[in-house]
Amino acid sequence: MASASAAAGVDYYPHLGFYYKVQFSISPSKNDARFQSVSGLSVTCDIETHKEGGENRFEHKLPGRTKYADLTLKRGMFTDSVVTRWCQAALTTRIYVPADIVIILMNEKSEPLRVWNVFWAFPKRWEFSELKSDENTIMVETLELSYRYFTLLL
């Protein structure tokens, strides 16, 4: 007998993480949506401890503030893009213009499976792959962004 959720058409299988797109609020360009990897969609909760007088068996543990990891995006280096100019302006002139980022994981029909809305992101580090005369590899730029928080939809 099929379960109620199977009858309702709910999929219970792990999804593949290779079909996604990244959208910046500062750029409508499709080139700025192409990244070979996205990492840092992570949140942790600080734990505050409280020692109660006379209670020696344990400490009270209470949830504190949440912390979000830095977002790391990697892609083949472009010579010019809105995101490239945004990073350069922030890191060379110290003019930080925060951007919102949407990361969409899609299924085989290009329908969204999960959507992460990343708020108030700004460049923290911008790195380029090593230049080597004995290798024929694509230049990769790595953007490390700090952000306030993300929300998860779907």
N, C-alpha and C positions, 0 to 999 in steps of 0.2 A: 504494500500500500504506500502511495506517495505521501510525503509530508505536506503539511499545509503550505509551507513556504515554497516548496517545489511546484505545487499546484498554482501558486500565485505568480509563478514566472520569475522568482528571485534567483539570481545566479550565485552559486556558492563554489567558486573556484578562484584560485589566485590569478590575478591579472598580470600581464607582462608589462614591464616598465620601460619599453623602448619607443613607444609611440606617444609623443607628447609635444606640446608647443608652449612657448613662453611669450607672454605679451607684456610690454612695458607701456605704462600710461604716457610716457614721453615720446613714444615712437610708433607710428602706424606701419612702419616698414616690415615686410615679411622677412627680410634678411635679419632683422634684429630679433626674430622669433626662433631662429635656428641655433640650438645649442646641442653639443654632443653629450653633455652630462649636466645634471642638476643635483646638487647635494646640499644638505643643511636644513631640510625641512624637519626640524626637531625642536621639541619643547620639553623642558624639565621643570620640576617644581622644587624650590628650596624648602628644606624642612627646618623648622625652628623647634628647639627642644626647651622644655620647661621642667625644672627640677622642683618637685613638691616636697616640702619639709616633712620628715617622718616617713616618707615613702622611698625606700631604698631598693625596691625590686626593679624599678623601671623609671624612665624619664618620659614625660608626655611629649609626643611628637605632633606638631601642628603644621599644616601646609602654610608656606610663605609665598613669596613672589615667584612668578614663572619667568624662566629665562629661555630665550630663543637663540639657537645656534646661528652662526653666520651662514649666509646663503652663498654657495660657490657655483658659478656657471662657467662652463668651458665650451669654446667653439673655435673653429678655424678663424684665423685673424683676418679681419676686413681692413682695408686701407681707410675707409671712411664709412661711418654709420652714425646715426643719432646717438646710440648707446656709447660708441667710442668717443664722440665729442663730449657727452655727458660725463664720462669717467675722466677724461682729460681736464675738463673745466673744474671738476671737483678736486682732483688730486694735485693740480698745478696752481690753480688760482685760489683754492680753498673756498670756492663758492659752491656750497652744497645745496642742490635742489632735489629734495626727496622725490622718489617715484614710487608708484604702486605697481606691483608685478602680479600677473595672473599666470599660474602654471596649470596646464590642463592635461591630464592623463586621458588618452582616448582609446576606444576599442577599435576593432577591425573595420567598423562601419564609420569611423571618424566621429563617433558620438562621445561626448564627455563621460568618463567614468568617475573621476574625482577632479575637483577644482580647488586649488589652494590660492587664496587671495593674500598676498604679502603686502603689508602696509608700511609706508614711510621708509623705503629702502634708499640707501646711499652708498657710494663706493668706499670701500675701506682699503682695498688692495687691488692692484692691476698688474698682472704678471704675464710675461711672454715666454714661450718655450725657448730652449737653448738653440743657438745658431751653430750648426755643425757643417763643415765643408765636406765631410765624408758620408753624409746621409742625405737622402732625398725624401724629407718628411714635411708634412704640412705644419706651418707655424700655428701654434695654439695659443690663444689668449685666455687667461683665467681671470674672471671677475669675482672678487670676494666682496659681498655686500653685507652691511649691517642693516637690520630692520627692527621695527618695534614688535610686531606680532604677525601671525597669520591666522586665517580662518579656513576651515575645511568645509566645502559644500559637496552635496550629492551623497 
